[in-house]
């Protein structure tokens, strides 16, 4: 029963609220309060303290939190080991761009091999995906970023993916061989959501070059970004895989973005202590091996 209490404790610590934790867990708020009181009695120490309306972990709570996360993770791993087969749901996290342009054929391949498995796909930022991997809330993640060196996370590089500036075909820079940060002086930008790794890289490059710009629109959906570029609302930075069809059709132009910063890779990530079935390992190997030798 205390494992249930530790799970509730983790959620309260995450949200800083008994009420929000109860909503996330589907409990009544008094249930959460009662569970935390029993947990504090078990450990003989208060785990939370209030400052006004804010709920914070005590020193004892801070000490308990990593153990709670590890115990929950180990419990999930023990269930996997006991089953020792490919069944039940597989929780996959990724970003919108990879969900639309990279993962579908791999998910289809997975489904053909393991038709009895439910695939639960959710999208979010790279930072959120990595944190959920660490918390044991995701089985595997797919990110697009510089090479991942996060503690507790194994990162397998699939391939390097070029970032391109996407423009209307009539734009003054459409025929350029490369575009540098200084070339975008005064441009209106159509950007991805805050937290997107390549949006951050673009804005850092513009800032470092002293390049003036304005953000015209912000979307999480790359399809919406491309439509705005077509309409002449501005230019955007996207992975080449997201615009290949439109470039072939002549709807938009895509010019490599030249920066001295580290390249971006599509990567498969999972917890270093995550037990993976042979089927899951084989699937990950097939994806990671598609890029061949990484430069």
BAMIRO-729490 format. One line per field, with one value per residue (C-alpha): residue number from 1; y, z, x; chain. Coordinates in nm, 4 decimals, always signed. Example, Ala and Ser with C-alpha at 12.3 -4.5 7.8 and 13.67 -1.06 7.14 Angstrom:
BAMIRO-729490
i <- c(1 2);
v <- c(-0.4500 -0.1060);
w <- c(+0.7800 +0.7140);
u <- c(+1.2300 +1.3670);
ch <- c(A A);
This chain:
BAMIRO-729490
i <- c(1 2 3 4 5 6 7 8 9 10 11 12 13 14 15 16 17 18 19 20 21 22 23 24 25 26 27 28 29 30 31 32 33 34 35 36 37 38 39 40 41 42 43 44 45 46 47 48 49 50 51 52 53 54 55 56 57 58 59 60 61 62 63 64 65 66 67 68 69 70 71 72 73 74 75 76 77 78 79 80 81 82 83 84 85 86 87 88 89 90 91 92 93 94 95 96 97 98 99 100 101 102 103 104 105 106 107 108 109 110 111 112 113 114 115 116 117 118 119 120 121 122 123 124 125 126 127 128 129 130 131 132 133 134 135 136 137 138 139 140 141 142 143 144 145 146 147 148 149 150 151 152 153 154 155 156 157 158 159 160 161 162 163 164 165 166 167 168 169 170 171 172 173 174 175 176 177 178 179 180 181 182 183 184 185 186 187 188 189 190 191 192 193 194 195 196 197 198 199 200 201 202 203 204 205 206 207 208 209 210 211 212 213 214 215 216 217 218 219 220 221 222 223 224 225 226 227 228 229 230 231 232 233 234 235 236 237 238 239 240 241 242 243 244 245 246 247 248 249 250 251 252 253 254 255 256 257 258 259 260 261 262 263 264 265 266 267 268 269 270 271 272 273 274 275 276 277 278 279 280 281 282 283 284 285 286 287 288 289 290 291 292 293 294 295);
v <- c(+0.0000 +0.2417 +0.2226 +0.3815 +0.6500 +0.7107 +0.7508 +1.0078 +1.1756 +1.2083 +1.3736 +1.6168 +1.7076 +1.7545 +1.9865 +2.1512 +2.0978 +1.8303 +1.9420 +1.9254 +1.5876 +1.4554 +1.5735 +1.4066 +1.0788 +1.0737 +1.0830 +1.2940 +1.5611 +1.4213 +1.0871 +1.2521 +1.4342 +1.1096 +0.9194 +1.1881 +1.1912 +0.8131 +0.8421 +1.1071 +0.8842 +0.5936 +0.7999 +0.9902 +1.3269 +1.5997 +1.5833 +1.9104 +2.2597 +2.5596 +2.9148 +3.1093 +2.9233 +2.7521 +2.3901 +2.2941 +1.9830 +1.9798 +1.8655 +1.5169 +1.5343 +1.6377 +1.3401 +1.0979 +1.2121 +1.0421 +0.7165 +0.7387 +0.7866 +0.4948 +0.2615 +0.3448 +0.2885 -0.0441 -0.1554 -0.0829 -0.2642 -0.5668 -0.5942 -0.5888 -0.8551 -1.0806 -1.0597 -1.1081 -1.0659 -0.7941 -0.7142 -0.4279 -0.0597 +0.0962 +0.4653 +0.6724 +1.0428 +1.2636 +1.6128 +1.7175 +1.7264 +1.3694 +1.2491 +1.3831 +1.3207 +1.0529 +0.8100 +0.6914 +0.4276 +0.3026 +0.2780 +0.0871 -0.1552 -0.1992 -0.2629 -0.5283 -0.7144 -0.6719 -0.6413 -0.7144 -0.4140 -0.0803 +0.2151 +0.5263 +0.8251 +1.1665 +1.4826 +1.7467 +1.9330 +1.7552 +1.8687 +1.7260 +1.3974 +1.3521 +1.4270 +1.1756 +0.9164 +0.9760 +0.9572 +0.6278 +0.7753 +0.6926 +0.3733 +0.5367 +0.8831 +1.0303 +1.3746 +1.6167 +1.7977 +1.8229 +1.4967 +1.4127 +1.3760 +1.3695 +1.1635 +0.8327 +0.8464 +0.6333 +0.8172 +0.6338 +0.8555 +0.7741 +1.0373 +1.3966 +1.6139 +1.9411 +2.2566 +2.4800 +2.8291 +2.7946 +3.0802 +3.1646 +3.0879 +3.4613 +3.5629 +3.7538 +3.4685 +3.1785 +3.1261 +3.1487 +2.8464 +2.8992 +3.1471 +3.2879 +3.4640 +3.8058 +3.7450 +3.7443 +4.1098 +4.2632 +3.9433 +3.8383 +3.4955 +3.2204 +3.0135 +2.6921 +2.6919 +2.7996 +2.5071 +2.3873 +2.3181 +2.4523 +2.7646 +2.8367 +2.7785 +3.0164 +3.2979 +3.2551 +3.2733 +3.5903 +3.7490 +3.6646 +3.8098 +4.1271 +4.0573 +4.2430 +4.0456 +4.0213 +3.7170 +3.7269 +3.3972 +3.1028 +2.7502 +2.4023 +2.2491 +2.2536 +2.2315 +2.5636 +2.7130 +2.6055 +2.7478 +3.0854 +3.0817 +3.0098 +3.3054 +3.5364 +3.6071 +3.5384 +3.2820 +2.9830 +2.7347 +2.3675 +2.0285 +1.9405 +1.6289 +1.8530 +2.0358 +1.7798 +1.7398 +2.1132 +2.1809 +1.9143 +2.0612 +2.4107 +2.5533 +2.6769 +2.7046 +2.5598 +2.6893 +2.5354 +2.7432 +2.7922 +2.8071 +2.7101 +2.5519 +2.1761 +1.9798 +1.8377 +1.4653 +1.2504 +1.0332 +0.7434 +0.7864 +0.5633 +0.5213 +0.3456 +0.1104 +0.0508 -0.3159 -0.3617 -0.6776 -0.8428 -0.7170 -0.3579 -0.3834 -0.5142 -0.2320 +0.0337 -0.1253 -0.1210 +0.2495 +0.3477 +0.1521 +0.3232 +0.6250 +0.4178 +0.5787 +0.9079 +1.1816);
w <- c(+0.0000 +0.0715 -0.2950 -0.3752 -0.1168 -0.2689 -0.6121 -0.4675 -0.2872 -0.6165 -0.7826 -0.4957 -0.5119 -0.8903 -0.8801 -0.5428 -0.4671 -0.3072 -0.5217 -0.8517 -0.7607 -0.6817 -1.0242 -1.2032 -1.0125 -1.0257 -0.6465 -0.4158 -0.2511 +0.1043 -0.0174 -0.1113 +0.2220 +0.4125 +0.2159 +0.2838 +0.6534 +0.6679 +0.4791 +0.7201 +1.0107 +0.8549 +0.8138 +1.1378 +0.9756 +0.7977 +0.4204 +0.3199 +0.4612 +0.3577 +0.2958 +0.2465 -0.0312 -0.1571 -0.0711 -0.0508 +0.0373 +0.3745 +0.4049 +0.4796 +0.1732 -0.0484 +0.0832 +0.0203 -0.3346 -0.5266 -0.3397 -0.4215 -0.7908 -0.7904 -0.6076 -0.8538 -1.1455 -1.0006 -0.9507 -1.3157 -1.4212 -1.2054 -1.3801 -1.7162 -1.6073 -1.4750 -1.8031 -2.0134 -2.3261 -2.5588 -2.4293 -2.2762 -2.3608 -2.4755 -2.3875 -2.6426 -2.6172 -2.9044 -3.0511 -3.3074 -3.5977 -3.5455 -3.4812 -3.8220 -4.0466 -3.8920 -3.6677 -3.8677 -4.0761 -3.7692 -3.5708 -3.8586 -3.8552 -3.4794 -3.5148 -3.7801 -3.5525 -3.2268 -3.3159 -2.9577 -2.8145 -2.7596 -2.8621 -2.6542 -2.8295 -2.6677 -2.7799 -2.5829 -2.5627 -2.5461 -2.1845 -2.0863 -2.2649 -2.0903 -1.7499 -1.8077 -1.9134 -1.5826 -1.3872 -1.5502 -1.7163 -2.0690 -2.2010 -2.4871 -2.6384 -2.9736 -2.9653 -3.2092 -3.0421 -3.0023 -2.8705 -2.5405 -2.2394 -1.9658 -1.6557 -1.6324 -2.0024 -2.2875 -2.6205 -2.9522 -3.2528 -3.5597 -3.7968 -3.8302 -3.9710 -4.1548 -4.0438 -4.3263 -4.3540 -4.5191 -4.7490 -5.0258 -5.3690 -5.4540 -5.1390 -5.1858 -5.0159 -5.1918 -5.4375 -5.1769 -5.1253 -4.7470 -4.5089 -4.2083 -3.9066 -4.0375 -4.3610 -4.1674 -4.0619 -4.0361 -4.1263 -3.9759 -3.8180 -3.7885 -3.4979 -3.3163 -2.9555 -2.6638 -2.5421 -2.8967 -2.9227 -3.2737 -3.2076 -2.9146 -3.1330 -3.4028 -3.1606 -2.9914 -3.3289 -3.4230 -3.0875 -3.1081 -3.4608 -3.3539 -3.6113 -3.5728 -3.6253 -3.5130 -3.4322 -3.6497 -3.5448 -3.3126 -3.3655 -3.2343 -3.5600 -3.8487 -4.1019 -3.9768 -3.9996 -4.3630 -4.4532 -4.3071 -4.5040 -4.8220 -4.7445 -4.7188 -4.3461 -4.2799 -4.2840 -4.0563 -3.9437 -3.9737 -4.0148 -4.3820 -4.3409 -4.2643 -4.5993 -4.8525 -5.0310 -5.0566 -5.1918 -5.4618 -5.5496 -5.5717 -5.3068 -5.0840 -5.0858 -4.8230 -4.7793 -4.5317 -4.2192 -4.1701 -3.8058 -3.6178 -3.3468 -3.2842 -3.5270 -3.4423 -3.4367 -3.4275 -3.1187 -2.9411 -2.5626 -2.2698 -1.9031 -1.8460 -1.5992 -1.8171 -1.8886 -2.2593 -2.4058 -2.6897 -2.9307 -2.8125 -2.8277 -3.1833 -3.2835 -3.1359 -3.3043 -3.6403 -3.6068 -3.4686 -3.7441 -4.0311 -4.0246 -4.0814 -3.9774 -3.7953 -3.8947);
u <- c(+0.0000 +0.2886 +0.3892 +0.0518 +0.1262 +0.4709 +0.3139 +0.0730 +0.3652 +0.5534 +0.2534 +0.2007 +0.5707 +0.5456 +0.2447 +0.2965 -0.0701 -0.2866 -0.5800 -0.3887 -0.2377 -0.5858 -0.7098 -0.4194 -0.4644 -0.8435 -0.8750 -1.0863 -0.8719 -0.9322 -0.7903 -0.4632 -0.4511 -0.5148 -0.2487 +0.0120 -0.0733 -0.0241 +0.3033 +0.4291 +0.3293 +0.5169 +0.8362 +0.7925 +0.8556 +0.6564 +0.7079 +0.5389 +0.5142 +0.3072 +0.4239 +0.1027 -0.0798 +0.2343 +0.3144 +0.6810 +0.8778 +1.0459 +1.4058 +1.2709 +1.0469 +1.3385 +1.5364 +1.2487 +1.1595 +1.4459 +1.3799 +1.0094 +1.0874 +1.3298 +1.0912 +0.8128 +1.0492 +1.1681 +0.8104 +0.7347 +1.0510 +0.9642 +0.6281 +0.8042 +1.0524 +0.7772 +0.5901 +0.9063 +0.7034 +0.5853 +0.2380 +0.0462 +0.0867 +0.4137 +0.4373 +0.6273 +0.7065 +0.8184 +0.7953 +0.5330 +0.7805 +0.9017 +0.5472 +0.4429 +0.7452 +0.9660 +0.7797 +0.4752 +0.6561 +0.8438 +0.5220 +0.3653 +0.6587 +0.6192 +0.2475 +0.3058 +0.5476 +0.3537 -0.0127 -0.1208 +0.0646 -0.1090 +0.1060 +0.0434 +0.2028 +0.2204 +0.3970 +0.5829 +0.9103 +1.2456 +1.2909 +0.9521 +1.0211 +1.3573 +1.2066 +0.9272 +1.1853 +1.3659 +1.0405 +0.9455 +0.6361 +0.7586 +0.9142 +1.1018 +1.1352 +1.2320 +1.3922 +1.5538 +1.8403 +2.2140 +2.3551 +2.1859 +2.4174 +2.1521 +2.2287 +2.0352 +1.9418 +2.0751 +2.0664 +2.0971 +2.1605 +1.9512 +2.0833 +2.1928 +1.9156 +1.9777 +1.7985 +1.6769 +1.5324 +1.1926 +1.0881 +0.8422 +0.9990 +0.9977 +1.1865 +1.5138 +1.7072 +1.5336 +1.8206 +2.0995 +2.3241 +2.3223 +2.1679 +2.3506 +2.2074 +2.3115 +2.1181 +1.7902 +1.8211 +1.4743 +1.2879 +0.9571 +0.9942 +0.7354 +0.8627 +0.7860 +0.6672 +0.8857 +1.0940 +1.1664 +1.5389 +1.5955 +1.3875 +1.6195 +1.9252 +1.7940 +1.7192 +2.0575 +2.2325 +2.0426 +2.1186 +2.4886 +2.5062 +2.3279 +2.0553 +1.7266 +1.4055 +1.0447 +0.8338 +0.5234 +0.3598 +0.4220 +0.2883 +0.3614 +0.2362 +0.4902 +0.2059 +0.0693 +0.4175 +0.4528 +0.1129 +0.2122 +0.5375 +0.3423 +0.1178 +0.4193 +0.3842 +0.7513 +1.0298 +1.0859 +1.3483 +1.2506 +1.4184 +1.4510 +1.2365 +0.9378 +0.9493 +1.0730 +0.7390 +0.6679 +1.0173 +0.9732 +0.6323 +0.7824 +0.5499 +0.8299 +1.2090 +1.4422 +1.7972 +2.0464 +2.0999 +2.4726 +2.5774 +2.8903 +2.6799 +2.6685 +2.4490 +2.1075 +2.0333 +1.7231 +1.7761 +1.6066 +1.6224 +1.5314 +1.6240 +1.9549 +1.7837 +1.4797 +1.4181 +1.3494 +1.2034 +1.3914 +1.1275 +1.1650 +1.5439 +1.5264 +1.2895 +1.5181 +1.8205 +1.6445 +1.5682 +1.9084 +2.0795 +1.8986 +2.1301 +2.4449 +2.7737 +2.7213 +2.9650);
ch <- c(A A A A A A A A A A A A A A A A A A A A A A A A A A A A A A A A A A A A A A A A A A A A A A A A A A A A A A A A A A A A A A A A A A A A A A A A A A A A A A A A A A A A A A A A A A A A A A A A A A A A A A A A A A A A A A A A A A A A A A A A A A A A A A A A A A A A A A A A A A A A A A A A A A A A A A A A A A A A A A A A A A A A A A A A A A A A A A A A A A A A A A A A A A A A A A A A A A A A A A A A A A A A A A A A A A A A A A A A A A A A A A A A A A A A A A A A A A A A A A A A A A A A A A A A A A A A A A A A A A A A A A A A A A A A A A A A A A A A A A A A A A A A A A A A A A A A A A A);
